[in-house]
Amino acid sequence: MKVKMQPITFAKLDQHCQIPYELLLLADPSKELIDNYLKQSEIFVAKQTNEIIGVIVLFPLSAETVEIKNIAVKPAFQGQGIGRYLIEKVVQVALLNQQKSICIGTANSSIGQLHLYQKLGFEITDIKRNFFTDNYAEAIYENGIQAKDMLVLTKQLIDEQEQ
């Protein structure tokens, strides 16, 4: 018997709602860094039956560019396309806000994320050498690889607005 998946909703987190730190900390182990970028960011959530199952944070870099600062999905819901869903939704938000590009940074060790971002049209545009070793007190490992450098990927939105 196949279990019917409940619908997922996407919404901006109301400023009176509690910040889902347990999810944000899955993607960024530094609460201090999270608190610094949340001050200027918009937080969006994916919910299923009133439960927050995913979060994505948009940070304005300029009048024309926003950055996805954090994206995380509850472990029980990973591998079901929710990360893709969140990214596609914030791309729509960026388009509505007439942004020209959206970028995201991830570790050199984040193999699954790099695969997803490139499938969604993001291209590597910069490498921030030693970002993780310089900004985090403890070494971070993923897939048996130490996170050292941040790869910045950018998706141009101009073409999508003209269609």
C-alpha positions as CSV (number, residue, x, y, z in Angstrom):
1,M,0.0,0.0,0.0
2,K,1.4,3.4,-1.0
3,V,1.3,6.1,1.5
4,K,-0.1,9.4,0.2
5,M,2.2,12.3,0.9
6,Q,0.6,15.3,2.5
7,P,0.7,18.6,0.6
8,I,3.6,20.9,1.3
9,T,3.1,24.6,1.8
10,F,5.7,27.4,1.4
11,A,5.5,30.6,3.4
12,K,7.6,33.5,4.7
13,L,8.1,32.9,8.4
14,D,6.1,35.4,10.4
15,Q,8.3,37.6,12.6
16,H,6.3,36.4,15.7
17,C,7.1,32.8,15.0
18,Q,9.9,30.9,16.6
19,I,13.0,30.7,14.5
20,P,13.6,27.0,13.6
21,Y,17.2,26.8,14.9
22,E,17.2,23.0,15.0
23,L,16.9,23.0,11.2
24,L,19.2,26.0,10.6
25,L,21.9,24.3,12.6
26,L,21.8,21.3,10.4
27,A,23.2,23.4,7.6
28,D,25.4,25.8,9.6
29,P,26.8,24.7,12.9
30,S,27.5,28.2,14.2
31,K,24.5,29.8,15.9
32,E,26.5,33.0,16.1
33,L,26.9,33.2,12.3
34,I,23.3,32.3,11.9
35,D,22.2,35.1,14.2
36,N,24.4,37.6,12.3
37,Y,22.8,36.9,8.9
38,L,19.2,36.4,10.1
39,K,19.1,40.1,11.2
40,Q,18.9,41.2,7.5
41,S,17.3,38.1,6.0
42,E,14.0,36.7,5.0
43,I,13.2,33.2,6.4
44,F,10.9,30.9,4.4
45,V,9.6,27.5,5.5
46,A,8.1,24.4,4.0
47,K,5.4,23.0,6.1
48,Q,3.5,19.7,6.0
49,T,0.4,19.5,8.3
50,N,1.6,22.6,10.3
51,E,5.0,21.0,10.9
52,I,8.0,22.9,9.6
53,I,10.0,20.4,7.6
54,G,12.3,22.7,5.7
55,V,13.8,26.2,5.9
56,I,15.6,28.5,3.5
57,V,17.1,31.9,4.2
58,L,17.4,34.7,1.7
59,F,20.0,37.5,2.4
60,P,20.2,40.6,0.2
61,L,23.7,41.1,-1.2
62,S,22.7,44.1,-3.4
63,A,19.7,45.6,-5.1
64,E,20.1,43.0,-7.9
65,T,21.4,39.9,-6.0
66,V,20.2,37.7,-3.2
67,E,22.1,34.9,-1.5
68,I,20.6,31.7,-0.1
69,K,22.4,31.7,3.3
70,N,20.9,28.5,4.7
71,I,18.8,25.7,3.5
72,A,17.9,22.6,5.5
73,V,15.4,19.8,5.5
74,K,14.5,17.7,8.5
75,P,16.4,14.4,8.3
76,A,13.2,12.3,8.1
77,F,12.1,14.3,5.0
78,Q,15.4,14.4,3.2
79,G,15.7,12.8,-0.3
80,Q,12.1,13.7,-1.1
81,G,12.7,16.8,-3.3
82,I,12.0,19.3,-0.5
83,G,15.3,21.1,-0.9
84,R,14.7,21.4,-4.7
85,Y,11.1,22.7,-3.8
86,L,12.5,25.3,-1.5
87,I,15.1,26.6,-4.0
88,E,12.6,26.7,-6.8
89,K,10.2,28.8,-4.5
90,V,12.9,31.3,-3.5
91,V,13.9,31.7,-7.2
92,Q,10.3,32.7,-7.8
93,V,10.5,35.1,-4.8
94,A,13.7,36.6,-6.3
95,L,12.1,37.0,-9.7
96,L,9.0,38.7,-8.2
97,N,11.5,41.1,-6.4
98,Q,13.1,41.8,-9.8
99,Q,16.5,40.3,-8.7
100,K,18.9,39.6,-11.5
101,S,20.7,36.8,-9.8
102,I,20.6,34.4,-6.8
103,C,23.7,32.7,-5.3
104,I,24.5,30.1,-2.8
105,G,27.7,29.0,-1.1
106,T,28.5,25.5,-0.1
107,A,31.5,23.5,1.0
108,N,33.9,21.7,-1.3
109,S,32.8,18.5,0.6
110,S,29.0,19.0,0.0
111,I,28.8,16.6,-3.0
112,G,25.0,16.2,-2.9
113,Q,24.3,19.9,-2.6
114,L,26.7,20.7,-5.5
115,H,24.9,18.2,-7.6
116,L,21.5,19.6,-6.8
117,Y,22.5,23.3,-7.3
118,Q,24.0,22.6,-10.7
119,K,21.0,20.6,-11.8
120,L,18.9,23.7,-10.9
121,G,20.9,26.0,-13.1
122,F,23.5,27.3,-10.6
123,E,27.1,27.6,-11.9
124,I,30.3,27.9,-9.9
125,T,31.3,31.6,-10.0
126,D,33.8,31.9,-7.1
127,I,35.8,30.0,-4.6
128,K,36.4,31.4,-1.1
129,R,39.6,29.7,0.0
130,N,39.8,28.4,3.6
131,F,36.3,29.8,4.4
132,F,35.4,26.9,6.7
133,T,38.8,26.5,8.3
134,D,39.0,30.3,9.0
135,N,35.4,30.8,10.3
136,Y,34.6,27.6,12.3
137,A,36.4,26.6,15.4
138,E,36.0,22.9,14.8
139,A,36.7,21.0,11.5
140,I,33.7,20.1,9.5
141,Y,33.6,16.8,7.6
142,E,31.1,15.6,5.0
143,N,31.3,12.5,2.9
144,G,34.7,11.8,4.5
145,I,36.1,15.1,3.1
146,Q,37.1,18.1,5.2
147,A,35.1,21.3,4.4
148,K,37.8,23.9,3.7
149,D,36.7,26.1,0.8
150,M,33.4,27.6,0.0
151,L,32.2,27.2,-3.6
152,V,29.9,30.0,-4.6
153,L,27.3,29.1,-7.3
154,T,25.2,31.7,-9.0
155,K,22.0,31.4,-11.1
156,Q,21.3,34.3,-13.5
157,L,17.6,35.2,-13.4
158,I,17.5,37.8,-16.3
159,D,16.7,35.2,-18.9
160,E,13.9,33.7,-16.8
161,Q,12.3,37.2,-16.4
162,E,12.3,37.8,-20.1
163,Q,10.5,34.5,-20.9
